[in-house]
Amino acid sequence: MADDDERRPLLADTASIHASSSTDDDAVTAKDRPSRSVDDDVLPETSSLGRNLSWTSSYMLVISRVIGSGIFATPGTILQAVGSPGLSLLLWAVGALVAAAGLAVALEYGCMLPRSGGQKVYLEFTYRRPRFLASTLVAVNAVLLGFTASNCVIFSQYTLFAAGHEAAGEGARKALAAGLLSAVTAVHAVAPRLGVRLQDLLGWVKMAIVAFMVLCGGYVVALRPDTGPRGADALLSWERLWRDSNWGWGVVCPALFKVFYSYAGLDNVSNVLNEVRDPVRTLRSVTLTALLTSCALYFLVNVAYLLVVPLGDIRGSGELIAALFFERVFGEHVGRKVLPLAVALSAVGNVMVVAFAMARLKQEIARQGFLPFSDVLSSTKPFNSPVGGLLVNYVPSLLVIVLPPSSEVYSFILEVEGYTGQIFGLATGLGLLWLRYKRPHLKRPFKAWISAVVLRLLLGVGLLAAPFFPPADKYKGGLFYATYAIVGAGTIVGSVAYWYAWTVAVPRWRGYRLEEESTILADGTSVTKLVHKRK
C-alpha cells in the first residue's frame, strides 16, 4: 500500500481526462498527450504555448532574475547593519556557498522532474501525505508572498534620484513603481514574444552595467586614486577591514537574507521548463553558468564600492549606493542622471523576468484547481499568454507597493521572502534525503553532493531560529526586529489552518470528499478540477 501511495500521480490520472469542448475535433484522449503524472519516464508535458525558450533566453531568464536590484541596493544596508567591510564581504562569500548548495538540491529535483512549477512540483512529489498540504502551502506562499514589487520600488527610487527628486513624496514613488508593474504585466499579457525579446535585451544591458562598474573601480584605483575615499590603502589593511564588526546572529541573519535575495532566482528557469527546449540539459548548464557569473560580478562590485565610496557614505546610502558610486566616479551630471537611469533600466529587466516566471508558477497553481475561476486563470486566450497568472501576480504586488510605507517596504519584503524561502528550502532539502532513501532507483541526471545538502539544512535551521534571539541594541521604534519572521511563520501557520479547514473539517461537516478530475480547455491547456463527491 505504501508503494502504491508513492507511485500515486501528482495530479489526476490521465484516464480521467475528458474534453471540455463539445466538438469531436477538439476531443482529446489520454493516449494523445503525455500523462500529467510526475512518474512518467518521458517529459510529462509541453506547454500549450510551445517550447519557445532557447538556451540564451533561458540564461537571461536566470541571470536577469539573479542580478536585479540586490547588488545595486543591498550592499549599503548590509554594511550599515554589520559594521565592517570585512564582515560584509564575508557574508557575500557565505551567500555564494549557500546559493551553490541550494542550487545543487534544486538541480537534482529539476533534472528528475523536468516540468514547470519548480519547488511546487518538488514538494508535491515528495510530500504526498497529508493530501493537498504541500500544494496548499506552496499556493498560499506563491500568491500572497510571490511579489514582483521590490525591483519596482528600486526603479522608482533611482528614476527620481536621476531626475533630482530624491526627496519626492510617497505618492510619486508609489506611482512610478505601480506604473512599471502595470506596464510589464501588460506587455507580457498582450505581446508575449515582445516581452521575451525585451527581457533578453535588458539582461545583456544589465550584465554590461555591472561589468562596467567593476572596471570603474579598477580605473579609480589605478589612475585616479584621489577620487576614492581617503585612506583607501588603510581600508585594505586587515585591522581596518574588520573594525566595528557586529557579529550578533540577530544582526547577521537579516543581512544574510538580503544576500540570499541577491542570489535568489538561480533556479528561475525551473518554473517554466515546459516552455524550454531540451529542458534537462539546459537547466544544468544555464544555472551553473549563471551561478559562476553572479558570484564573480557580486564580489568584484562590492570591492569596487569600497574602493570608491567612503564608508560613512556607504552606511548612509540606503538603497542608493550605486548612485553614489557613479556620482563619485563621473561627477554630479553623469553620476546623478545618466548612470542611475541605467540602474533603473536594470530593475526593469528584473521585473520583467520575475513577472514572466511567477505568472507561469501561478498558472500552474490555477491548473491544479487551487484558485477560484481556475479555468479562466489557466487559459492562454486571447493572446496566447498566461493572462490569468499575470493578473494573480499583479494584484498582490500592486497592494504591497501601494499600501505600506515605501521607506520600509523594500527591506521588509526581502526579509519576509527570505524567511519563508528558508522554510521551503529546509523542506526541499529534507525531502531530497528522504527520496534518496525511499526511492534510490529514480532516474537522477544530476545528483547533489550530500555535504551541500547538509550545509543547506544546517544553515537553514540557524537562519530560521536567529530572528527570535534579540539584538544587543534594544528595540527603539519602527518595525519590531522579528516582525519579518513572525509574518513569515504566520503565513505558514495560516496556510496549514486553511488546508485543514477546506480539505478535512468542511468535507467532514458537509459529508463529501475532494477528488481530482482532469479536463482539456479549448486552447489545449490541461487542467485539474477539484470536485465534491458525496460519501
Secondary structure, DSSP 8 states (H G I E B T S, - for coil): -HHHHHTS-SS--GGG-EESSSSTTT---GGGS--S-TT-SS-----TT-S-B-HHHHHHHHHHHHSSSHHHHHHHHHHHHH-SHHHHHHHHHHHHHHHHHHHHHHHHHHHHS-STTTHHHHHHHH--SSTTHHHHHHHHHHHHH--S-HHHHHHHHHHHHHTT-TT--HHHHHHHHHHHHHHHHHHHHH-HHHHHHHHHHHHHHHHHHHHHHHHHHHHHHHH-TTTS-TTHHHHTSHHHHTTT----HHHHHHHHHHHHHHHTTTTGGGGGGGGBSSHHHHHHHHHHHHHHHHHHHHHHHHHHHHHHS-HHHHHT-TT-HHHHHHHHHHHHHIIIIIHHHHHHHHHHHHHHHHHHHHHHHHHHHHHTT-STTHHHHH--TTTTS-HHHHHHHHHHHHHHHHSS-HHHHHHHHHHHHHHHHHHHHHHHHHHHHHHHHH-TTS--SS---HHHHHHHHHHHHHHHHGGGS--SS---SSS-TTHHHHHHHHHHHHHHHHHHIIIIIHHHHHTEEEEEEEEE-TTS-EEEEEEEEE-
